[in-house]
Amino acid sequence: MPAEPALGLYVHIPFCEAKCTYCHFAIDPRRPDDVRQERYLRALLSEMAAACPRMLKSRSKPTRVAG
């Protein structure tokens, strides 16, 4: 069975106060309330848990978290 292709992961937290000139990712410059931040983080953790088996099998590249 062929090896899974290498997998890189970039996690963007879209609650920046301003957009950096080099950034092409969506942001929401409004100050999110705690409920909205919690909902986003729960969804993010759920997606990461779903991807975890594939990541463990792949030749994973470094993970980056920014925002």
C-alpha positions in Angstrom: 0.0 0.0 0.0 1.5 3.4 -0.9 2.3 5.9 1.8 -0.1 8.7 2.4 1.2 12.0 0.9 2.8 14.5 3.2 0.3 16.7 5.0 0.9 20.2 6.2 -1.5 22.0 8.5 -2.1 25.7 9.0 -4.6 26.8 11.6 -5.9 30.3 11.2 -7.6 32.0 14.1 -9.7 34.7 12.4 -10.1 37.2 15.3 -7.3 39.6 14.4 -7.7 43.3 15.2 -6.3 44.3 11.8 -5.3 42.5 8.6 -1.5 42.1 8.0 -0.4 43.3 4.6 0.9 39.8 3.7 -2.1 37.8 4.9 -4.7 36.4 2.4 -6.9 34.7 5.0 -10.2 36.0 6.1 -10.4 37.9 9.4 -13.2 39.2 11.5 -11.9 42.4 13.1 -14.9 42.7 15.5 -14.2 41.7 19.1 -15.9 38.3 19.3 -17.7 37.5 22.5 -16.8 34.5 24.5 -19.6 32.4 23.1 -18.5 33.0 19.6 -14.9 32.2 20.4 -15.9 29.0 22.2 -18.1 27.9 19.3 -15.2 28.5 16.8 -12.7 26.6 19.0 -15.1 23.6 19.5 -15.5 23.4 15.7 -11.8 23.7 15.2 -11.0 20.9 17.7 -13.7 18.7 16.1 -12.1 19.2 12.6 -8.7 18.4 14.0 -10.0 15.2 15.7 -11.5 14.1 12.4 -8.2 14.7 10.6 -6.0 13.2 13.2 -6.0 9.6 11.9 -4.9 10.8 8.5 -2.2 13.1 10.0 -0.8 10.2 12.1 -0.4 8.1 8.9 1.1 10.8 6.8 4.6 12.2 6.7 3.3 15.4 8.4 5.0 18.7 7.9 5.1 21.3 10.7 1.8 22.7 12.0 1.4 26.4 12.2 -1.1 28.3 14.2 -1.6 32.0 13.5 -4.1 34.8 13.5 
